[in-house]
Amino acid sequence: MAHLIVIGGGITGVTSAYALARQGHRVTLIEKHRYAGMETSHANGGQLSASNAETWTHPSTLLKGIKWMLKADAPLLVNPKPSWHKLSWFAEFAAAIPKYRDNTIATTKLAIAAREHLFGWAQAEGIDFDLKQQGILHIYRDKAGFDHAGEVSKLLAEGGLPRRAVTPEEMRAIEPTLAGSYYGGYFTESDSTGDIHKYTHGMGLACVRRGVRVLNGQAVCSVRSTGQTAHVTLANGEEVSGDAVVVCAGVHSRALASQLGDRLNVYPVKGYSITVMLNDEQSQDSAPQVSLLDDETKLVTSRLGADRFRVAGTAEFNGFNRDIRADRIRPLVDWVNRCFPGVSTRRVEPWAGLRPMMPDMLPRVGPGKAPNVFYNTGHGHLGWTLSAITAHQLVGHVAQWDGARSARGVVRPALA
């Protein structure tokens, strides 16, 4: 078995390290923060949502981006300041539009396949992450949105996911706390929600129990590969060497891939969330138990235990900017006040994270140019939903490489 160095302690990094360790590999996991899951895997929308597998590479996305460009509170906001990275990403995004249908179906299949591994690992390791398996309800205020959802449902069905149209009356029966007037909805019973940070933290602890060497608080300065060995230099000057390296560094993957001779056009797409603290009985009773996705505002919700309510969404193309802007948080609070008027928003924790997005909306999983370089990154808005299946796929790619090098007789004792 090989010694693999995994860079990144977010959801894809810890699941990759865990899956590799389960196969008997020696694994070193490097994370720049003191704990796992402190960036994009910290406070996302909480959905494990195969029903949200529709890729963004639809012609309407470009039209909405242009329409909303100068609107500060728009669900999709693009900073008009040009950069080569942004321009190249949008050019490839546009080129992927003809693959919208195929990629949506492929993503649906991945999301469904991920469930077995994600839930199985949590059960095997005793991870409590506020799992709520009560489905996800997509809500629509007009016929146009509802009709588009009907077309999306056909693609989801081709990918193996059943979901059903529901009337406004049925919506109220599914989630009685939801206020407002709606044209209709779509309900996916098989989807679920939970706390991604709790899951990531739990998987990090499971990695340690499985023998993974975890280097927390260690930033990566550089990475290189000879084709037979991989060398990672840390900011403190220490060099970690192994047989192979796996890049799971989210939005930082592009820079690391460049050092390894690969082009990985990941763009940091900022998303926001608020965690509403349900400190009184009325708020707890007035907050929804069923997860929602509001397609018009591009907001998702999850109920995290008895006393927390997460609302997340929006997409901001603004480079590596991590500022938490009041004009982007305000619409999330207003949405809660409008849809769940009985919930107190006196105590709200805002957050922003950078989603690592590929132009075609599909994660990059597999080898790089060098035979001992692997990637598991670029999951975009479905990082948690897809993480377990891409970690499983990664194990397959590593096994193929490890078997080939064993056949060539080049296996050496794992390096320190």
Secondary structure per residue as TSV (DSSP state, phi and psi in degrees):
chain	resnum	aa	ss	phi	psi
A	1	M	-	360.0	156.6
A	2	A	-	-98.2	164.1
A	3	H	E	-101.4	116.9
A	4	L	E	-113.5	137.7
A	5	I	E	-102.9	118.7
A	6	V	E	-102.4	123.5
A	7	I	E	-100.8	115.9
A	8	G	-	116.9	124.4
A	9	G	-	-109.8	32.2
A	10	G	S	-84.8	-165.2
A	11	I	H	-62.1	-39.0
A	12	T	H	-74.1	-33.2
A	13	G	H	-67.9	-47.0
A	14	V	H	-70.7	-36.7
A	15	T	H	-69.3	-34.8
A	16	S	H	-65.1	-47.2
A	17	A	H	-61.6	-42.5
A	18	Y	H	-63.5	-48.5
A	19	A	H	-63.8	-38.8
A	20	L	H	-67.4	-41.0
A	21	A	H	-64.7	-37.1
A	22	R	H	-61.8	-27.5
A	23	Q	T	-85.5	-0.1
A	24	G	T	97.4	1.6
A	25	H	-	-74.0	152.5
A	26	R	E	-84.9	129.0
A	27	V	E	-129.9	135.8
A	28	T	E	-116.7	124.1
A	29	L	E	-108.3	124.9
A	30	I	E	-112.0	125.5
A	31	E	E	-135.3	130.3
A	32	K	S	-73.9	-23.6
A	33	H	S	-88.5	167.7
A	34	R	S	-69.4	-26.4
A	35	Y	S	-131.5	160.9
A	36	A	S	-71.9	151.4
A	37	G	S	68.1	40.7
A	38	M	-	-100.9	-1.9
A	39	E	S	-112.2	-111.6
A	40	T	T	-67.3	-21.4
A	41	S	T	-90.6	20.0
A	42	H	S	-93.8	-46.6
A	43	A	S	-148.9	52.3
A	44	N	-	-78.5	-169.4
A	45	G	-	-68.3	-16.1
A	46	G	-	84.9	1.6
A	47	Q	E	-85.9	138.8
A	48	L	E	-106.2	86.7
A	49	S	-	-122.3	92.5
A	50	A	G	-63.7	-27.2
A	51	S	G	-71.1	-8.7
A	52	N	G	-106.0	26.6
A	53	A	-	-80.4	-6.5
A	54	E	-	-58.2	124.7
A	55	T	-	-73.5	157.3
A	56	W	S	-80.7	-4.8
A	57	T	-	-79.1	55.8
A	58	H	S	-110.8	142.8
A	59	P	H	-52.3	-33.3
A	60	S	H	-64.3	-25.5
A	61	T	H	-64.0	-43.2
A	62	L	H	-63.9	-41.2
A	63	L	H	-64.4	-41.6
A	64	K	H	-65.9	-38.8
A	65	G	H	-60.6	-42.4
A	66	I	H	-67.8	-43.0
A	67	K	H	-62.3	-37.8
A	68	W	T	-96.2	3.6
A	69	M	T	-55.5	-36.5
A	70	L	T	-105.5	13.3
A	71	K	-	-103.0	111.4
A	72	A	T	-61.5	-31.2
A	73	D	T	-102.6	19.0
A	74	A	-	-69.1	147.4
A	75	P	S	-59.4	-34.2
A	76	L	E	-121.3	118.9
A	77	L	E	-126.3	126.9
A	78	V	E	-117.4	120.0
A	79	N	-	-66.6	119.8
A	80	P	-	-69.4	-10.2
A	81	K	S	-64.0	122.2
A	82	P	-	-79.0	152.4
A	83	S	-	-148.4	154.0
A	84	W	H	-61.5	-39.4
A	85	H	H	-60.5	-48.5
A	86	K	H	-65.6	-44.3
A	87	L	H	-64.1	-43.2
A	88	S	H	-66.2	-36.4
A	89	W	H	-65.7	-46.6
A	90	F	H	-67.8	-31.1
A	91	A	H	-65.0	-42.0
A	92	E	H	-72.5	-32.7
A	93	F	H	-59.6	-48.1
A	94	A	H	-62.7	-37.5
A	95	A	H	-67.6	-22.5
A	96	A	T	-87.5	-6.2
A	97	I	G	-57.0	-40.6
A	98	P	G	-62.0	-17.6
A	99	K	G	-97.6	10.8
A	100	Y	H	-52.3	-48.7
A	101	R	H	-64.0	-52.6
A	102	D	H	-62.4	-40.7
A	103	N	H	-71.1	-33.1
A	104	T	H	-65.3	-44.0
A	105	I	H	-63.8	-43.3
A	106	A	H	-62.6	-40.9
A	107	T	H	-65.9	-38.0
A	108	T	H	-60.2	-45.4
A	109	K	H	-61.7	-40.9
A	110	L	H	-63.6	-44.3
A	111	A	H	-62.6	-39.4
A	112	I	H	-68.1	-43.2
A	113	A	H	-65.1	-27.9
A	114	A	H	-67.6	-28.4
A	115	R	H	-58.3	-45.9
A	116	E	H	-56.0	-46.0
A	117	H	H	-71.7	-45.9
A	118	L	H	-61.4	-48.9
A	119	F	H	-71.3	-36.2
A	120	G	H	-64.2	-42.3
A	121	W	H	-65.5	-41.6
A	122	A	H	-62.0	-41.1
A	123	Q	H	-67.9	-42.6
A	124	A	H	-64.1	-32.8
A	125	E	H	-101.8	1.3
A	126	G	T	65.2	42.9
A	127	I	-	-92.8	120.4
A	128	D	-	-95.7	116.2
A	129	F	-	-133.2	33.2
A	130	D	-	57.8	38.9
A	131	L	-	-63.0	131.8
A	132	K	B	-132.1	110.3
A	133	Q	-	-101.9	69.9
A	134	Q	S	-121.9	17.1
A	135	G	-	83.3	173.7
A	136	I	E	-128.8	130.6
A	137	L	E	-107.2	117.2
A	138	H	E	-87.3	131.6
A	139	I	E	-116.6	143.4
A	140	Y	E	-136.0	135.7
A	141	R	S	-96.5	-12.9
A	142	D	S	-141.5	166.8
A	143	K	H	-66.0	-37.0
A	144	A	H	-61.1	-46.5
A	145	G	H	-65.1	-41.2
A	146	F	H	-64.6	-40.9
A	147	D	H	-66.3	-40.1
A	148	H	H	-62.4	-39.9
A	149	A	H	-61.5	-33.1
A	150	G	H	-63.9	-40.4
A	151	E	H	-67.2	-39.3
A	152	V	H	-62.7	-39.1
A	153	S	H	-59.8	-33.0
A	154	K	H	-64.6	-39.7
A	155	L	H	-68.9	-41.8
A	156	L	H	-61.1	-39.4
A	157	A	H	-64.2	-38.0
A	158	E	H	-64.0	-29.2
A	159	G	T	-83.1	-3.7
A	160	G	T	100.9	11.0
A	161	L	-	-107.7	115.4
A	162	P	-	-84.1	136.3
A	163	R	-	-146.5	154.8
A	164	R	E	-124.3	145.5
A	165	A	E	-71.9	143.8
A	166	V	E	-133.3	147.5
A	167	T	-	-81.0	166.5
A	168	P	H	-55.9	-36.3
A	169	E	H	-66.1	-41.7
A	170	E	H	-67.1	-35.4
A	171	M	H	-59.8	-43.3
A	172	R	H	-66.6	-31.4
A	173	A	H	-72.2	-36.3
A	174	I	H	-70.0	-44.2
A	175	E	-	-136.9	90.7
A	176	P	T	-64.9	-20.3
A	177	T	T	-79.9	-14.0
A	178	L	-	-71.7	121.7
A	179	A	-	-98.8	160.3
A	180	G	S	113.9	174.9
A	181	S	-	-109.3	131.7
A	182	Y	-	-134.4	149.6
A	183	Y	S	-77.9	-37.3
A	184	G	E	170.9	-174.2
A	185	G	E	-155.5	177.3
A	186	Y	E	-132.0	134.3
A	187	F	E	-120.1	129.4
A	188	T	E	-115.2	101.2
A	189	E	T	-63.3	-30.7
A	190	S	T	-80.5	-10.2
A	191	D	-	-80.1	165.9
A	192	S	E	-152.4	-179.9
A	193	T	E	-142.3	167.2
A	194	G	-	-180.0	-176.3
A	195	D	-	-96.7	108.2
A	196	I	H	-63.3	-35.1
A	197	H	H	-67.7	-41.6
A	198	K	H	-61.9	-40.8
A	199	Y	H	-65.9	-45.9
A	200	T	H	-63.1	-43.9
A	201	H	H	-61.1	-44.4
A	202	G	H	-62.7	-39.7
A	203	M	H	-67.8	-34.0
A	204	G	H	-62.4	-42.4
A	205	L	H	-66.0	-37.0
A	206	A	H	-65.1	-35.5
A	207	C	H	-59.3	-44.6
A	208	V	H	-61.7	-42.9
A	209	R	H	-63.7	-27.9
A	210	R	T	-86.4	3.8
A	211	G	T	95.3	6.4
A	212	V	-	-70.1	133.8
A	213	R	E	-83.6	115.6
A	214	V	E	-106.9	123.6
A	215	L	E	-109.3	91.5
A	216	N	E	-86.1	155.7
A	217	G	T	68.2	27.5
A	218	Q	-	-126.2	106.8
A	219	A	-	-79.3	143.6
A	220	V	E	-87.5	125.8
A	221	C	E	-90.3	-43.1
A	222	S	E	-157.5	161.3
A	223	V	E	-143.4	141.7
A	224	R	E	-148.3	159.7
A	225	S	E	-136.1	139.1
A	226	T	-	-93.6	-4.3
A	227	G	S	98.1	-25.8
A	228	Q	S	-117.6	-26.4
A	229	T	-	-132.3	155.4
A	230	A	E	-121.3	141.2
A	231	H	E	-130.1	125.5
A	232	V	E	-117.6	121.3
A	233	T	E	-98.5	126.0
A	234	L	E	-88.5	163.7
A	235	A	T	-63.1	-25.8
A	236	N	T	-83.2	3.7
A	237	G	S	96.1	-13.4
A	238	E	-	-70.3	142.9
A	239	E	E	-113.0	128.7
A	240	V	E	-108.1	126.5
A	241	S	E	-119.9	148.2
A	242	G	E	-157.5	-176.5
A	243	D	S	-76.7	-29.0
A	244	A	E	-155.0	163.6
A	245	V	E	-127.6	142.6
A	246	V	E	-120.5	119.3
A	247	V	E	-92.6	112.6
A	248	C	-	-128.1	43.5
A	249	A	-	-96.2	20.2
A	250	G	G	57.4	-130.5
A	251	V	G	-68.5	-13.4
A	252	H	G	-88.1	-2.7
A	253	S	H	-65.5	-32.0
A	254	R	H	-61.1	-46.2
A	255	A	H	-66.3	-40.2
A	256	L	H	-68.2	-39.2
A	257	A	H	-61.5	-38.0
A	258	S	H	-60.7	-40.2
A	259	Q	H	-64.6	-26.8
A	260	L	T	-95.1	5.7
A	261	G	T	85.8	15.1
A	262	D	-	-115.0	150.3
A	263	R	-	-102.7	121.3
A	264	L	-	-134.1	98.9
A	265	N	-	-85.1	63.1
A	266	V	-	-82.3	132.3
A	267	Y	E	-115.8	141.0
A	268	P	E	-82.0	106.1
A	269	V	E	-101.7	111.9
A	270	K	E	-74.8	136.5
A	271	G	E	-125.6	155.0
A	272	Y	E	-119.1	155.0
A	273	S	E	-147.1	159.2
A	274	I	E	-128.2	142.8
A	275	T	E	-111.1	111.3
A	276	V	E	-86.8	121.2
A	277	M	E	-83.3	117.9
A	278	L	-	-90.8	81.2
A	279	N	-	-86.5	-6.7
A	280	D	S	-131.1	161.9
A	281	E	H	-63.4	-38.1
A	282	Q	H	-62.6	-43.3
A	283	S	H	-64.0	-40.7
A	284	Q	H	-64.3	-38.4
A	285	D	H	-74.3	-25.7
A	286	S	H	-92.9	-11.6
A	287	A	S	-86.4	146.4
A	288	P	-	-71.9	149.9
A	289	Q	S	-94.5	-33.0
A	290	V	S	-86.3	137.9
A	291	S	E	-71.4	143.9
A	292	L	E	-122.3	153.6
A	293	L	E	-134.6	115.2
A	294	D	E	-95.2	103.7
A	295	D	T	-66.8	-30.5
A	296	E	T	-66.9	-43.8
A	297	T	T	-96.2	-7.2
A	298	K	T	59.5	42.6
A	299	L	E	-114.4	144.6
A	300	V	E	-124.7	157.3
A	301	T	E	-132.9	157.0
A	302	S	E	-151.3	142.6
A	303	R	E	-95.0	119.1
A	304	L	E	-108.7	94.0
A	305	G	T	71.4	-161.7
A	306	A	T	-80.1	-28.6
A	307	D	T	-122.3	18.6
A	308	R	E	-136.8	142.0
A	309	F	E	-133.6	116.7
A	310	R	E	-100.7	132.3
A	311	V	E	-127.9	127.7
A	312	A	E	-144.3	160.8
A	313	G	E	155.1	-156.8
A	314	T	E	66.9	157.2
A	315	A	E	-136.4	127.1
A	316	E	E	-128.2	118.5
A	317	F	E	-94.8	93.0
A	318	N	-	-143.2	34.0
A	319	G	T	66.9	-146.8
A	320	F	T	-89.7	28.4
A	321	N	-	-75.0	123.0
A	322	R	-	-110.0	12.0
A	323	D	-	-60.5	139.0
A	324	I	-	-94.3	103.4
A	325	R	-	-89.2	133.2
A	326	A	H	-62.1	-35.5
A	327	D	H	-74.4	-9.6
A	328	R	H	-98.9	-25.5
A	329	I	H	-80.9	-35.6
A	330	R	H	-54.7	-43.5
A	331	P	H	-62.1	-30.3
A	332	L	H	-68.7	-43.0
A	333	V	H	-65.5	-44.3
A	334	D	H	-60.4	-37.5
A	335	W	H	-62.9	-42.3
A	336	V	H	-63.4	-45.0
A	337	N	H	-60.6	-35.3
A	338	R	H	-79.4	-43.4
A	339	C	H	-87.4	-24.9
A	340	F	-	-137.2	70.2
A	341	P	T	-62.4	-19.3
A	342	G	T	-81.5	-6.4
A	343	V	S	-88.7	127.6
A	344	S	-	-76.9	130.1
A	345	T	-	-109.5	29.5
A	346	R	S	-67.5	-33.3
A	347	R	S	-121.0	107.9
A	348	V	E	-132.9	130.9
A	349	E	E	-102.5	113.6
A	350	P	E	-85.0	155.3
A	351	W	E	-155.2	153.0
A	352	A	E	-140.4	142.4
A	353	G	E	-141.8	159.4
A	354	L	E	-105.3	112.9
A	355	R	E	-77.7	132.6
A	356	P	E	-84.8	104.7
A	357	M	E	-113.2	132.8
A	358	M	-	-88.3	152.9
A	359	P	T	-61.0	-31.5
A	360	D	T	-92.0	3.7
A	361	M	S	71.4	8.3
A	362	L	-	-104.2	139.4
A	363	P	-	-67.8	153.4
A	364	R	E	-96.0	112.3
A	365	V	E	-130.7	122.1
A	366	G	E	138.0	-168.7
A	367	P	E	-77.9	158.4
A	368	G	-	-98.1	-161.9
A	369	K	S	-65.6	-45.4
A	370	A	S	-72.4	139.8
A	371	P	T	-64.1	-22.7
A	372	N	T	-108.4	26.4
A	373	V	E	-117.7	130.1
A	374	F	E	-131.6	155.7
A	375	Y	E	-129.1	143.3
A	376	N	E	-146.5	87.8
A	377	T	E	-161.9	175.5
A	378	G	-	79.6	32.8
A	379	H	B	-80.9	-10.4
A	380	G	G	62.4	-135.3
A	381	H	G	-79.7	-0.7
A	382	L	G	-117.0	32.0
A	383	G	H	-56.9	-50.0
A	384	W	H	-71.1	-42.1
A	385	T	H	-57.1	-39.5
A	386	L	H	-98.7	-9.2
A	387	S	H	-58.3	-41.4
A	388	A	H	-68.9	-38.7
A	389	I	H	-74.0	-35.6
A	390	T	H	-70.8	-32.1
A	391	A	H	-64.8	-39.9
A	392	H	H	-63.6	-42.3
A	393	Q	H	-63.7	-40.3
A	394	L	H	-57.5	-43.3
A	395	V	H	-56.8	-39.0
A	396	G	H	-64.4	-43.0
A	397	H	H	-64.0	-41.8
A	398	V	H	-65.6	-40.0
A	399	A	H	-62.2	-39.1
A	400	Q	H	-64.7	-44.7
A	401	W	H	-64.8	-44.4
A	402	D	H	-65.2	-38.0
A	403	G	H	-66.2	-38.6
A	404	A	H	-66.0	-41.7
A	405	R	H	-71.4	-31.6
A	406	S	H	-65.6	-39.2
A	407	A	H	-64.8	-31.4
A	408	R	T	-82.6	-7.7
A	409	G	T	73.2	31.9
A	410	V	-	-106.7	9.6
A	411	V	-	-70.8	127.6
A	412	R	-	-122.0	165.1
A	413	P	-	-56.3	137.2
A	414	A	-	-58.4	139.4
A	415	L	-	-79.0	158.7
A	416	A	-	-74.4	360.0
